[in-house]
């Protein structure tokens, strides 16, 4: 696959993320979320589906997210139930 060219005819630089991983979003259960490890070893979770940004800056919050991810990945029935309850309890903003 060749490089993408910009409007000026020069190649567009490719963005390479280090220490970035795909994960299941803890809010909407989408598999499109990205987790990035920062220079200070904090975790930033971004989900394009529900447009959330989680900033995890303590070992407790990181371990809670890791446990949540393990539970969701090991039990698909619970994942479906969890998602159903989130949708069921979503606030109605009158739209």
N, C-alpha and C positions, 0 to 999 in steps of 0.2 A: 504494500500500500504506500503510495507516494505522499509527500508532504502537501499539506493544504496551502494554497497561495492566497495572500491577501489582495486587497484591491490595488495595491501598489506593485503587485507582481512578485514580491518577495515572500519566502516561506513564513508562515505564522509559527511562532515558537510554540512548542508543545509544553504543556504544564505537566510536570511530573510531581506527584504527591509522594512524600516519604511518610512512612508510618500511618497510612490511611487504609481503612478496612471497610468492607461492606458489612452491614448488619441489619437486623430486624428493628424497625423503629418501635420503641417502647410505648408510643402513644397510639399510632394508627396501624401498627403491625405490618407496614409496608416493608418489603425487602430492599428498598432503594436507599435506605439511610447509610450515611458514611460516618465513620468514627475516625477522627484524626488525633494523634498524640502530639501535643505541643512540645516546645523546647523545655518547658518546665515540668513535663510529664503529666500535665493535666489532659483530660479527654474532652474533645468537642464533638458532639453528635449533631449532624445536620440531616434533616429529612426533607426532600423536595416535595413529597406528597402532602404532608400536613404543615409544611413550612415552619418546623420547630427547630430551635437550636438549644441543645442542652450543654451546659458547661459544667463538667465534673471536676472539682478541684480538691477533692479529699479522697483518701484511700477507702473510706466508708462508702461514699457515693459510687465510686468506681466498682467496688465489690458488690454493691447492691445491683448495679446494672449488669454485671457479669452473671450474678445468680439469676436475675430475671431472664437474661438471654438464654442461659442453660435450661431453665424451666420451660420457656417457650419452644426451644428447639427440640427438647426431649418429649414434649407432650402436645402434639398437634390438636388434640381434642380440647385441651385447656386453652390453647391459642385461639381457637374458633370461639369458645365461650367468652374469653376475655374481650375479643373484638366485638362480639355481639353486645356485651354489656356496655362497652364504650359507646357504641352507636346508639344503643337504647337510652343512655343517660346524657347524650349530647344536648347542651342547652339549645333551646329554640329562640333564635334571635329575631323571629318574625319575618324570615325571608321566604 
